[in-house]
Every structure is written in C-alpha cells, then in structure tokens.
C-alpha cells in the first residue's frame, strides 16, 4: 500500500504548487507509515516502488519543509500541520539539514502562538474557541517528540499535554457510550453547542480514532516525562478501549461512521475510523497498556475488523497498485454537526492517499507483531 502511494506521486507538494490545509496531514500521516515500515523491516528499501522509502521520505519532507518556516503563518493552518514533525525529526537526525531544523523550531513556536479558548484549549483551526479531537493526534506526539530532543529542561510540557487531553475529555465525554463527541465550542455560541459543556452532539468515528491513536502514541513517547503523565493517559486509554470495543459492530467487528447510533438509517461501517481503532487496539495490547482480559478482547475484535477491512475495502487496481475504499472524505464542525450531516458526506472509493497507506501499513505491522507475540 505504501508503494502504491509512492507510485501515485501522493503525500508530497508537487513542484510548482502550494500546499492546501489538508496537505500537511496527508504528508505527515503517510510519513508516519513509512517510518514504521523502515523501523519494522529494518531497511529503507521498498518492495516495488521507483524510490525506496527513505528516498521518498526525503523528497516528501523537502517538498513541505520550506512552507513551515514562519511560525505566525503556521498558525493559519490546522493543528494537523504538526503531523509533519515526525518526518522532519527523522530527516534532521539523518541529514542534519538546516531547513528541517528551522521548520521544527517554527512549528514549536507556532504552538506558543496558537489561539486558545477561555479554558486554555487550542483552537483546532480558524474557528474561534472550537477545539476538535482531530488535532490532538498531531499536537501531542509532536510536543512529546520535540521536547526531549531540543528543550529537555522544559518541565511544563507534560502539564499542557494532560491539560489538552483532559479538556477534550471533560467537554466531549458522551455519558451513554463512554466515547467522546467530535469537539466543543468553549463560548457555547455555535448552533450545535451543548448549553452546559459546549459539546457537539455526535460521536464521529474518525475523530474518535484520532484521539485513541493519540493515547497510544503518547504512552510510547512518555518514558522521559514524569510518571504522572503516563498514569493519566494509561487510565484514559483503558477506559476508552473498553468503550470502543463495546461500540464495535457485532457482525463485522468494525465501527460505524456515527458511533453512538449503530444501525440507524443512513449509517454505515466507515473504513478509516475502523482501521484507526484496529491498529490502536492491537498496539495497546501488544505494548502492555491494557489488562490481560481487556488485551484479549482488543486482539479479538481488532483481528475480526482487520479481516473485514482487507476483504471489503482494500482493492487491487488495474495497474497493480492498491486502493482503499469506504473512507468518508471530510467532516467538519463548521456545519450543522447533525446526524444527517455526518452520514451524508461523500465517501471515497478506489482512493489512494496517505491515510490508506498509514492504516494498512500499521495494521500489517500489528498483525505480524501479534503473530510473533503469540508464538
């Protein structure tokens, strides 16, 4: 799947063009997949692509780095911009190049400049006072990766990490399901805002996937930080994993586009959020972050969903590359945020993009790791 993205010329800024707001996440997400491939297979060589994985990482990173050098301008993009940090850190460590270093520092400074709501929560994008689950996936791992490398004396980062995670938890917690809704408006003025919490009304699968993967990533990156941060995130992951497993569809093992309304007319099994939960549960179980009983449940449901994803959403294209179907294109709180809105957004078919590569590569890695662990 990763080679298919490379052969398709995806996950980079084409020469002569400029990145859109979504380009940063597409590049950063795909680079996460490539870094896991390099780590797992202990080689930079791709199976069939024109470029090997490490060469493509360099091309991809170079194509975006120069657009990240202005911290003030960086704040005009969603928090998703921070997902590029993994690739920048890798390239800087490998090549010691100035543009990657300056881009990393500008990204870090942009967090200091990022607008915050009255509770101290970062705005996800340009919508005043709105915080989304979506942006947390890029924000938290960047802070936990950048700080030990460039600012190890900073003793407040772990407090901000916990604060950001906790704000979303407290404002977005959905009592009936134990899951989290898409986001909240701290000013409570949005048409969809709960008058008490500011929360949006719907549990959207992919936003929950971002948050769940963030918790696992954060635990993996927490070794140089105080134990209190690990303990907080570990507790939240256990609670959320239980709720996610309970929300899985009985027949497929996968997850609905609107998670708190299973089987409701118009709802459907959505492939990107399902893949995110699958890889997060596999990793959490493999890395020992779940109790034995919960880890067993996580592996069982993740295995069932993985098989359904491969059988129903991974497609072989005529040119020999792979595509990934059934992914909702985009859902934004800059909308009615109603049930009807979430189930009416376009679904991508025969798509080939960074998310497909990331979820497929991550899932393949987890299946291999799980098989080895079982042996």
Secondary structure, 3 states (H helix, E strand, C coil): CHHHHHHCCCCCCCCCCCCCCCHHHHHHHHHHHHHHHHHHHCCCCCCCCCCCHHHHHHHHHHHHHHHHCCHHHHCCCCHHHHHHHHHHHHHHHHHCCHHHHHHHHHHHHHHHHCCECCCCCECCCCCCCEEECCCHHHHHHHHHHHHHHHCCCCCCHHHHHHHHHHHHHHHHECCCCCCECCEEECCCCCCCCCCCCCECCCCEHHHHHHHHHHHHHHHHCCCCCCHHHHHHHHHHHHHHHHHHHHHCCCCCCCCECECCCCCCCCCCECHHHHHHHHHHHHHHHHCCCCCHHHHHHHHHHHHHHHHHHHHHCEEECCCCCEEECCEECCCCCCCCCCHHHHHHCCEECCECCHHHHHHHHHHHHHHHHHHHHHC
